[in-house]
Amino acid sequence: MKTLKGFFKHSETIIGILTAFVFLLIFFCVWMTAYDGVTDRVHQLKVGLVNQDDQLGLTMEKLGLTMEKTLIENLPFKTKVYHSVDSAKKEMNKRKLDMVIQIPENFKSQLQKNDETEIKYLINQANSSLAKQIMDGTSKDITEKMNEKIYTYKQKVIVSNLSNQIKNEIPSKEVAQHLSSNISEVFQSLKVHSVQASIEKVNNVKGFAVTMVPLLVVLSSWVGAMIMSLNLHIVAKKSKNSYSKWSIFLTRQVINIGASILLAVITLLFLNIFNIHLNETIFKASIFQILVFFSFLSFTQMFVVLFGFAGMVFNILSLSLQLVTFGVIVPKEMLSNFYQTIGSFLPASYVAYGYYTLTFGGESLSTDMMPLLLVSVITLFVSVVKVLFQQNSVLESIEGRGKGIV
């Protein structure tokens, strides 16, 4: 009991327990509110439609399933029509589309000649796991519905044509019975699945481990940055009577830059060890990774500089917010507008997008590097302003000693 009482005489014990409670409270509040109603916002996902069969329009109208009715109106997503697959793929690589549906040029002719054809689905793999699952399931549903309607249409056409022939050409009951048996044979020969699904996984990479890289980097880098910023703050407080506030602040930035370079090299080395292929040059990947660590360090440092040890609460809150809004677990489009807006101001979204580009492929990595650079500049500026209004303890200490000597 004496040892227990001794522990609780130190404030660090209380702070440790409170930190555990704060972690639990923040994660519960943020995650439960962020993911509430996610399935009701599936319609926010985006699909592109490319119709390359010029004669398909008339055919579909006869079938009673125009593209507008079966795909645009019936799909529970935002659907946009494109004139070419290349333009749709470019939009997909910019993360503006989750899937592209392609009606090939020979769709009608293949359906007439071979009684079988296919619809192509291009599903972006550089995307959250939930979005990929939804699009994969949707491709199967679309194909099944198309087959049902085409099969029903064929039945109606056959019945209509044969009934007319029977009325006009049947000379006797025997012939009518013979025709009836032929009709049943025709119905049995009809293919229920005339349309096949051809799924192409765009930006695909083999192996499950690579899909976890964006989450791994964000989580490990942010937690590491939080702990490092806190420890540097402790050292800065201990050094404030020995060095000027500006020399301490500049030293922290030098350490941050040095640590960012070192950790970037180690990260790329680990990616190479675990055979993670990079779709960019080593130089560009290195610059991106340095920006990742430096933006995280600058962000976490800002709260510690502003609020001291209490700033860790804001860093924990930022961690939770970023894990629900960075688009790896759940697509950002399926979150509420409130969380989508917050996510656009946090660096993790751009880190995740950058790693999708780096490991899966897509647009240039530069589009995600600029926001990280902007985050670093803004957070550093806020820290500089705070330091500007801080008292310079080392000067006060020297002046105090001078007065004492006098």
N, C-alpha and C positions, 0 to 999 in steps of 0.2 A: 504493500500500500504506500509505503514511503516513496518508493521509486515512481509509482503512478502519480502521486502528488507532485513529485519533483518534475516529471515531464510536463504536467499542466501548469507549472510555474513559468514555463517558457512560452512565449507568444507563438513560436514556430509550430508548436503542437496544435494550437487552436486554428492557426492559418491553414495547416495541412488538412484538417478535418473539414473546414469551411470550403477549401478548394475542391475537395471531393464532392461536397454537396452542390457547389456551384456548377461543376461539370455536369452532374446528373440533372440538375434543374434546367440548365440552358439547353442541353441536348434533347431532353423530353419536350420542352416548350417549342423549340425551333423545329425539330423533325416532325412532331405530331401535327403541328399547324401547317408546315410546308407541304406535307404529303397528304393532307386532308383534301378529299375531292379530286385527286389526281386522275382517277379513271373517268371522271365526268368531263375532263378536258382533253380527251383523245382527239377531238375534232380540231385541235390546234396543230396537230402534225400535218406535214405537207407532202403532197404527192403530185408528180408531173405525169401528163398523158401525152404520148406521141402516137398519132394515127398516120401510118405510112401507106395505108390502102385507100386509094382515091375512090374506089367503087364501094367501099365498105358502108358509106353513109346510107345509100339506097338499100343495100342488103339489110342493114340493121333496122331500117324503118319497116321493111317488110316483115322482119322477124318480131317487130314490136319491142325491140330493145336498142334504141338509139344510144349512142355514146353518152349523150347528156343524161339519159335516164338511168343507164346501168352503172356508169362510172362516176360522172360528175355529181349527179343528184343523189345517188345511193351510197356513195362512199362517205364514211363519217370523218373525212379529212378535208383540209383545204386543197382543192384540186385546180391545177393550172395546165392549160394546153400549150405544148411546144411544137414547133415545126420540124425539129430535128433532134435526134438522140444526143448528138454532140453538145448542143446548147443546153439540153436538160442535164447532161452529165456535169457540165461546168457549174451549173446552179447547185447540183448535188455536192460537188467538191467544195463549194462555198458554204455548205451546210444550210442551204435554203430549201432542200428537198430531202425527204427521208426515203423515198422510193420513186422510181420511174416505171410507168407501164407502157410498153411498146407493142402496138399492133403492127405486125410486119406487112410488107407490101403484098405478099401472096396469101394473105389471110383468107380472102373470099375464094380465090381459085383453088387453093388447097382444100378448102371445105367442100367445094363442089366436085373436085376430081377424086380426092382420096378419102373424102368423108372424115378427114381428120386434119387438124391444124394446131397452132400453138400461139399463146400470148407470152411475151417476154416480160419478166419483172426484174428490174435492176434495184437491188437493195443495198443501201450504203452501210458498210460494215464499220466505218469510222464514226460510230454513233453509240449512244447508250444501249445497254443490253435490252432494256424494256422496249425501246423503239424498234430494234431489230426483230424482236419476238412478235410485236404487233404487226409489223409489215409482212413477216413471213406467214403469219396466220391469215392476214388479209388477202395475200396472193392466192391462197388455197380457196378461200371463200368466194373470191371473184370468179375463179375458174369454174367452181362448182355451180354457181348461179348461171353463168353463161351456158354451161352444158345443159342445165335444166331447161332453160328457155329455148335453146336451139333444138333440143330433143322434142319438146312440146310443139314447136313450130313445124318440125318435119312430120310429126304425126298428123297435124291438121292438114298440111298440104297433101299428104298421101290419101287421107280419107276423102278430102274434097275431090281430088282428081279421079280416084277410083269410083266414087259414087256417081260422078258424071258419066264415066265410061259404062258403068253398069246400067244406068238408065237408058243410054243411047244404043248399046250394042248387045245386050243380053237376049239371045234368042230362046233360051229355055231355062228351067230351074236348075238343070244339071250344070249348065255353064255358070250360073250364078253361084252354086255351091263351090264349084271349082275356083272361081274368082275369090270367094270368101276365104278359102284355105290359103290361096296365094297371098291375100292381104295379111293374114296372120303370120305367114312366113316373112313377109316384108317387115312387119313390125318387130319380129324377133331379131331380124338382121340389123336393125337400126342400132348404131352405136350410142350408148348413153353418154359416153365421154368423148365427144368429137373434138373438144378443145383441150389441149394439154398445156400445162404450165412449165415454162422454161425460166428458171430462176438463176440470175447471174448476181453473184455477190461482189459488188464493186468495192475496191480498196480492201480486198480480203487478205488476211494474214493467217497462216496456219498456227494452231496452238492456242490454248485458253490463256496461258500466262501473259501473253502480250496484251490481252484486253484489260489486264489489271494494272498495266504500267502507269496510265494517267492517275488513277486513284492512289497507287503506291507513292508516286513522286509528290503529289499534292499533300498527302497526309504526312509523310515522313519529313518533307521539307518545311512544312508549316510548324509542326511540333518542334523540330530542331531549331527553327528560327525563333520561336517563342522562348525556348529555354536559353538559347544563346543571348538573346536580347536582354533577358532578365539577369543573367550572370554578368554581362557587360555593364548593366546598370548598377549592380552591386559594387563592381570594381570602380565604376565612375564615382559613386558616393564615397567610397573609401579614399579616392584620390583627389577629391575636390579641394582639400586643404593644402595639397602639394603642387597641383598644376592648375593652370587657368581653365576656365570653362570651355574656351574655344579649342585649346590644345587637346582636351579630353574628348570633345565632340569630334574633332577631325581624326583623332586616333581611332575612335570607334568606327568611323567610316572606312579608314584604311584597313582595319581588321575585317570589316564586313566585306569589302571588295576582295581581300585576300582569301577569306573563307569561301566566298562565292566561286572564285576561280578554282580553288582546291577541290571543293565539293562537286563542281561541274566535271572536272577531270575524273574524279572517282565514280560519279554517276555514269558517265559515258563508258568508263572501263567496265563497270558491272553489266551494262547493257550488252557490251561486246562479249563478255564472259558467258552470259546467258543466251547468246545467239539472237539478240533482238536486232533485226535489220533496220537500218536508218535510211529514210528516203531523201535525206539531205546530206550535204557535205559535212565532214567532221567540223570544219571551221564554223559553219553556220549553226550547226547543232550545239557547238560549244558556246557561242555567243548567246544563243537562246537560253541554254541552261544556266549560264552566269546571270542573265537577267531574271530568271526564275528565282534563284536564291537571293539575289540582291533586292528584288522587289518585295519578297517575303520578309527579309531582314529589315528593310526600311519601313515596311508597314507595321510590323510588330514593335519595332523600336519607337515609332511615333507614339503609340499608346503608353509605353513605359516612360518616355520622356515627358509626356503630357501629364500623366496621372501617377507616376511612380509605380509601386508594387500593385496598386489597384488597377493599373492598366492591363494586368494579366487577365482580368475579368473580361475586358473588351476583346483581348486576343482569343480567349476561349470562345466567346460569342462569335467572333469572326470565323473561327475554325468551323463551328457548327453550321453557320450560314453558308459557308463556301462548300461544305460537303453536300448540302442539299440543293445548291443552285448551280454547281459547275457542270452539270449535264452528263455525268458519267453513269450515275445510278438511274436517274429519271430524266428524260428530256426536259430542257428548260421550258419548252413550249407548253408542257403539261402542268406547270406550276402556275400559281396565281400571279396576277400582274405585279403585286407587291413584291413577291420573292424574285420574279424575273428582273425587276428594276434594281433590286439590291444586288443581285448576282452580276449585273452589268458593270457595277462599280468595284467589284472585288477581283483580285488578280487570278484566283484559282480557275475561273472560267477560261481565261486565255491560255493558262498553262495546260489545261486539259485539251483544249482545241489544238494547241501547238503540238502536244504529244500524239494526238490522233493523226495530225499531218506528218509528224516525224516517223511514226511507226506503221501507220496504215497507208498514208499517202493522201494527196488532195492538193489544195491551193498552196501558194507560197507561205513559208513560215514567217515571213516578214509581217504579214497581216496580224499575227498574234504577238510579235515582238514589240511593236509600237505601243500598244496599250500597257504592257509591262514596264516599258521605259517611262511612260507617262505616270503610272502609279508610283514609280520610284522617285521621280522628280517632285510630284505633289507632296508625298509623305515626307520627303527630306526637307522640303520648303517649310512645312508645318513644324517640323522638329527644330529647324533653324530659328524660326520666329519665337518658339518657346524658349530656346537657349538664349536668345537675344535679350529677353526680359528677366532672365535669371540673374541672381546676384553672383558676383565672382568671388568665391570664398577665399581663394588664395591671395587675392589683393587685400581683402579685409584682414586676413591673418597677418600679412606683412605690415600693413598700416598699424595694426594693433600692437605688434612687436616694437614698431618704431616709436609709438607713443610711450610704451613702457620704458624704453631706453632713455627717452627724453625725461 
